[in-house]
Amino acid sequence: MNWLKPLSSAIDGVVGIFKSKQEQKANAEQAKAKLKQTKLQGEHEVTLTDAEGEALLAQGLESSWKDEYVTVLVTSPYALLVLGALSLAVFNDSRMLDAAVLAISNLESAGVDIDFLFKAVVLSAIGLKVWRGK
């Protein structure tokens, strides 16, 4: 019966994700309704809850390319490391690998915490809010 506990946890996680998506959709619809009502009444201010504001923001960013750009930019040093290692293994040419290592060391010496940026990009890509607690 010990195998039921991980299965139950996995099912709970999937159900939680589904509920969260449904709540976000409902909050976005509620916020849109408030905005429409405010516009019809000729008012210039609308009060939204945090959840409604976040839902509207999330919907607005769905078609944005900025997240993808930042992801490619931050993960590119690691992609260069992999390509450099492949170049070394296949062509016995270490120039690309040396350039990637030099680029990463230059970023670190300039004060850029590349490991933190990489973790933040990966976590944001999978939907975790890393900035919420800080």
Beta strands, then each sheet from edge to edge (+ up, - down):
end
